[in-house]
Amino acid sequence: MNNTFVTIARYTYSSEAQIIKGRLEAEGIRVFLKDNITIDTDPLVSNAIGGIKLNVLAKDESKAKDILKTISSYALDDNGNALICPDCHSQSISLYSTINSFKTFFYFIIGILFGTLPFSARYEYQCDNCGNKLHSKH
């Protein structure tokens, strides 16, 4: 069991997984990424195969999970400060991509049909606590 790897997290993109991998390795934890090369080759299959799996040795599982809890995954402003919901004052703000116009929908369909990345994408911030949508300054 000491040499058995367990999956402790999944990521859509390899860049996210690599950052977390580096953080865990800095703490002396051996990390193995699974399916990262497949997703780097074709990012559109990420959801279909369950994303990139971040694996650690079973003996390091609890330590690694504790480290993951300390890493903030919420949105920050240009100065590095956490965004705050004006309604509930929560700092649990996440960035979501959205299809909110005909142009965005059209480019999305073209991307699906031709297997390309989208030409145009819209993003918005949303509070994970109360669901309030915040307007981006960008």
C-alpha positions in Angstrom: 0.0 0.0 0.0 2.9 2.4 0.5 3.6 2.5 -3.3 -0.1 2.8 -4.2 -1.2 6.1 -5.8 -4.7 7.6 -5.0 -6.5 10.3 -6.9 -7.0 13.4 -4.7 -8.1 16.0 -7.3 -9.1 16.4 -10.9 -8.4 19.4 -13.2 -9.8 20.4 -16.6 -6.5 21.9 -17.8 -2.9 20.7 -17.4 -1.7 24.2 -16.3 -3.9 24.0 -13.2 -2.6 20.5 -12.4 1.0 21.5 -12.9 0.8 24.4 -10.5 -0.7 22.2 -7.8 1.8 19.4 -8.5 4.6 21.9 -8.0 3.2 23.1 -4.7 2.8 19.5 -3.4 6.3 18.5 -4.6 7.7 21.6 -2.8 6.3 20.0 0.4 8.1 16.7 -0.3 5.1 14.8 -1.7 5.5 12.6 -4.7 2.9 13.4 -7.3 1.8 11.6 -10.5 -0.4 13.2 -13.1 -2.7 10.9 -15.2 -4.2 11.8 -18.6 -2.4 15.2 -18.8 -0.7 14.3 -22.1 -3.9 13.1 -23.6 -5.6 16.4 -22.6 -2.7 18.5 -23.8 -3.0 16.8 -27.2 -6.8 17.5 -27.4 -8.2 19.7 -24.6 -11.8 19.1 -25.8 -11.7 15.5 -24.4 -11.0 16.7 -20.8 -14.6 16.4 -19.6 -15.1 13.1 -21.5 -12.2 11.3 -19.7 -12.7 12.9 -16.3 -10.0 15.6 -16.5 -6.4 15.3 -15.3 -6.1 13.2 -12.2 -3.7 14.4 -9.5 -2.4 11.3 -7.7 -0.2 11.0 -4.6 1.0 8.1 -2.6 -1.6 6.7 -0.3 0.6 7.4 2.7 0.7 11.1 1.8 -3.1 11.5 1.0 -4.2 13.3 4.1 -1.2 15.7 4.1 -1.8 16.5 0.4 -5.5 17.1 1.0 -4.6 19.5 3.8 -2.3 21.4 1.5 -5.0 21.6 -1.2 -7.4 23.1 1.3 -5.0 26.0 1.9 -4.9 26.9 -1.8 -7.5 29.5 -2.8 -9.3 28.7 -6.0 -11.4 31.8 -6.0 -11.2 35.0 -8.2 -8.8 37.8 -7.4 -8.8 41.4 -8.5 -5.9 43.1 -10.3 -4.1 43.8 -7.0 -4.3 40.2 -5.8 -7.2 40.8 -3.3 -10.1 38.4 -3.2 -13.3 39.6 -4.9 -16.2 40.1 -2.5 -19.8 39.6 -3.3 -21.8 42.9 -2.7 -24.9 41.0 -1.6 -23.6 38.3 0.9 -20.0 39.6 1.4 -18.6 36.2 0.6 -15.2 35.8 -1.0 -16.3 32.6 -2.8 -16.3 34.2 -6.3 -15.6 32.0 -9.3 -15.1 32.8 -13.0 -17.4 31.0 -15.4 -17.4 31.0 -19.2 -20.9 31.7 -20.6 -22.7 31.8 -23.9 -24.8 34.9 -23.6 -25.1 36.3 -27.1 -25.8 35.0 -30.6 -22.2 35.8 -31.7 -20.7 33.7 -28.9 -23.2 30.8 -29.6 -22.3 31.0 -33.3 -18.6 30.7 -32.7 -19.2 27.9 -30.2 -21.0 25.9 -32.8 -18.3 26.6 -35.4 -15.7 25.4 -32.9 -17.6 22.2 -32.3 -18.2 21.5 -36.0 -14.6 22.1 -37.0 -12.8 20.9 -33.9 -11.2 24.3 -33.2 -10.9 26.4 -30.1 -13.6 29.1 -29.7 -12.9 32.5 -31.4 -14.9 34.4 -28.9 -15.8 33.7 -25.3 -17.6 35.6 -22.6 -16.7 35.3 -18.9 -18.6 36.4 -15.8 -18.0 36.2 -12.1 -20.5 34.5 -9.9 -20.8 34.1 -6.1 -20.7 30.5 -5.2 -22.5 31.3 -1.9 -25.6 33.2 -3.1 -25.4 32.9 -6.9 -25.2 36.7 -7.5 -23.6 37.5 -10.9 -20.9 40.2 -10.7 -20.0 42.4 -13.6 -16.4 42.2 -14.8 -14.5 45.5 -15.5 -12.8 43.8 -18.5 
